[in-house]
Amino acid sequence: MTIAGRVLVDRLHVWTWRKEELCVLCGEEEESGSHFFFECKVAWKVWCICNKWVGEVIVYHWDARSHFAQFYLGWTSQRINSYWGCMWIVVVGEIWKQRNLVIFENGRIDYYEIFTLTKLKAWSWLTSKVKDVSFTYVQWCMDPKTCLKTIKK
């Protein structure tokens, strides 16, 4: 099961083995799945940057299923939103990877790096899996809304 799948079914504890209880990213709260991916100030910044990037104003729940359900672009079709959902999966995965970088490689916390990697991986997935996607990575970074609109419905 992927990290996003574990988050959605609340099975993060299966991968958590640390004795420390504070969040690795903020060091302020207990590291629960809800806190770590949605409430933590570092994770929250990543979600806010993502919303700003695509031009959306969204108020999210801290429950994973509700958060995923709200990760929806109101101006487009359900099909395009299913592609946009890959962005949610990638954000969750990159937040988890940042955690592992801090724990296992003594890395530093960088929410812009998380978001930059998220954009790259989402673009890579879209261009390799979705037929008729022809926008470049630069176009994706500069105007994701227009890029998503070019995907045939």
Secondary structure as UniProt FT lines:
FT   HELIX           3..8
FT   TURN            9..10
FT   HELIX           12..14
FT   TURN            24..26
FT   HELIX           33..34
FT   HELIX           35..39
FT   HELIX           41..54
FT   HELIX           64..70
FT   TURN            74..75
FT   HELIX           78..105
FT   HELIX           111..129
FT   TURN            131..132
FT   HELIX           137..142
FT   HELIX           144..150
//
